[in-house]
């Protein structure tokens, strides 16, 4: 029950973030809806393909409805959401936390090794955003300096530890989700960033 609720919340959150990103790139309603759909369900689709199992949204009308529901909410309330500059960030962060742990749990349910489950969690959480950014002609957020996939990894490792001790499964998931969201929020608040590679010009200047 809890898993289903969390999954729907994550799908709606990513759907809204997809619309907001599309709106910033001035896509039309159809384009924004397509972006929302791929943002909400793209990561889970790749995860299920890697697991060689049925793609979950093709068997669950609730997920399809939630993805398009998120798109509609984003379109209808776009003017109101625009007033809060951090809206896109908030919805994207919620989706990141939820899908990281849901993806990991599915990997564990399929008997995957913990490290593989961790990778599946990151894929579930971030690759919908990768597709979104590519469709909107942006460098995917996961490949930039921001603490994004790293937050998913941090919360994912905590989840594996809690899962190993088999404490309270549903509470373990909620704690890990909140940790991922917390890491992401704190990274933006305090300006934490991943180091990036220097380009040729910077390397040349360092050598002078």
C-alpha positions in Angstrom: 0.0 0.0 0.0 2.7 2.5 1.0 4.8 1.6 -2.0 2.0 2.3 -4.3 1.2 5.7 -2.7 4.9 6.7 -2.8 5.2 5.7 -6.4 2.1 7.8 -7.4 3.5 10.8 -5.5 6.8 10.4 -7.2 5.2 10.1 -10.7 3.1 13.2 -10.1 6.1 15.1 -8.8 8.3 14.2 -11.8 5.4 14.9 -14.1 5.1 18.5 -12.8 8.9 19.0 -12.9 8.8 17.9 -16.6 6.1 20.5 -17.4 8.0 23.3 -15.6 11.2 22.5 -17.5 9.3 22.3 -20.8 7.6 25.6 -20.1 11.0 27.3 -19.5 12.0 26.1 -22.9 8.7 27.4 -24.4 7.4 24.1 -25.6 3.7 23.8 -26.5 1.1 21.9 -24.5 1.7 18.6 -26.4 5.5 18.9 -26.1 5.2 19.7 -22.4 2.9 16.6 -21.9 5.4 14.4 -23.7 8.3 15.7 -21.6 6.2 15.2 -18.4 5.4 11.6 -19.4 9.1 10.7 -20.1 10.3 12.5 -16.9 7.8 10.6 -14.7 8.1 7.1 -16.2 11.4 7.1 -18.2 13.7 6.0 -15.3 11.4 3.2 -14.2 11.1 2.0 -17.8 14.9 1.7 -18.1 15.1 0.0 -14.8 12.5 -2.6 -15.8 14.2 -3.2 -19.1 17.4 -3.9 -17.3 15.6 -6.3 -15.0 14.1 -8.0 -18.0 10.6 -7.7 -16.5 7.3 -6.2 -17.6 7.4 -2.4 -17.8 5.4 -1.4 -14.7 3.4 1.5 -16.2 2.2 -0.7 -19.1 0.4 -2.9 -16.5 -0.8 -0.1 -14.2 -3.2 2.5 -15.4 -2.8 4.4 -12.2 0.8 5.3 -13.1 -0.2 6.5 -16.6 -3.0 8.6 -15.1 -0.6 10.0 -12.5 1.9 11.0 -15.1 -0.6 12.8 -17.2 -2.2 14.2 -14.0 1.1 15.7 -13.1 1.3 17.2 -16.6 -2.1 18.7 -16.3 -1.4 20.1 -12.8 1.8 21.7 -14.1 0.1 23.2 -17.1 -3.0 24.5 -15.2 -1.2 25.9 -12.3 1.9 27.0 -14.2 1.3 30.7 -13.5 0.9 30.1 -9.8 3.9 27.7 -9.6 6.0 30.3 -11.4 5.7 32.6 -8.3 7.8 30.2 -6.3 11.2 30.0 -8.1 12.1 26.9 -6.2 9.0 24.9 -7.3 10.8 22.9 -10.0 13.6 22.1 -7.6 11.2 20.9 -4.9 9.2 18.6 -7.1 12.3 17.2 -8.8 13.9 16.6 -5.3 10.8 14.7 -4.1 10.8 12.6 -7.2 14.5 11.9 -6.7 14.1 10.7 -3.2 11.1 8.5 -3.9 12.2 6.8 -7.0 15.7 6.1 -5.7 14.4 4.0 -2.9 11.5 2.5 -4.9 14.0 1.4 -7.6 16.3 -0.1 -5.1 13.5 -2.0 -3.4 12.5 -3.5 -6.7 16.0 -4.5 -7.5 16.3 -6.2 -4.1 12.9 -7.9 -4.6 14.3 -9.4 -7.9 17.3 -10.8 -6.0 19.9 -8.3 -7.2 23.1 -7.8 -5.3 23.0 -4.7 -3.1 25.4 -2.7 -5.4 23.2 -3.5 -8.4 20.1 -2.5 -6.5 21.8 0.8 -5.7 22.6 1.4 -9.3 19.0 0.6 -10.3 17.8 3.1 -7.7 20.0 5.8 -9.2 18.8 4.9 -12.7 15.1 4.9 -11.6 15.5 8.3 -10.0 17.7 10.2 -12.5 17.2 8.9 -16.0 13.7 10.3 -16.4 15.4 13.6 -15.7 18.1 12.8 -18.2 15.5 12.2 -20.9 13.7 15.4 -19.9 16.8 17.5 -20.2 17.8 16.0 -23.5 14.3 16.6 -24.9 14.6 20.2 -23.6 18.0 20.6 -25.1 19.8 21.0 -21.8 22.9 19.3 -20.3 21.3 16.7 -18.0 21.3 17.8 -14.4 22.9 14.5 -13.3 26.0 15.3 -15.4 26.5 18.8 -13.9 28.1 20.0 -10.7 25.0 19.8 -8.5 24.7 17.1 -5.8 22.0 15.0 -7.5 23.0 11.4 -8.1 25.3 11.6 -5.2 22.3 12.4 -2.9 20.6 9.3 -4.3 23.7 7.2 -3.6 24.0 8.5 0.0 20.4 7.7 0.8 20.6 4.5 -1.0 23.6 3.3 1.0 21.7 4.1 4.2 18.7 2.2 3.0 20.9 -0.9 2.3 22.3 -0.7 5.8 18.8 -0.4 7.4 17.6 -3.2 5.0 20.4 -5.4 6.1 19.3 -5.2 9.8 15.7 -5.8 8.7 14.4 -3.2 11.1 11.0 -1.8 10.0 10.9 -2.0 6.1 8.5 0.7 5.4 10.0 3.1 8.0 13.5 2.3 6.5 12.2 3.5 3.2 10.8 6.7 4.5 14.0 7.5 6.4 16.1 6.9 3.3 13.8 9.1 1.2 14.0 11.9 3.7 17.8 11.6 3.8 18.0 11.9 0.0 15.7 14.9 0.0 17.7 16.4 2.9 21.1 16.0 1.2 19.7 17.6 -1.9 18.2 20.6 0.0 21.4 21.1 2.1 23.6 20.9 -1.0 21.7 23.8 -2.6 21.5 25.8 0.6 25.2 25.6 1.3 26.4 25.5 -2.3 27.9 22.0 -2.2 29.0 20.9 -5.6 30.9 18.0 -7.2 34.3 18.9 -8.7 34.2 19.1 -12.5 36.9 18.4 -15.1 39.0 21.3 -16.3 38.7 22.1 -20.0 41.7 22.6 -22.3 41.9 26.3 -21.7 41.9 25.9 -17.9 44.6 23.3 -18.1 46.7 25.6 -20.3 46.3 28.5 -17.9 47.3 26.3 -15.0 50.5 25.4 -16.8 51.6 29.1 -17.2 
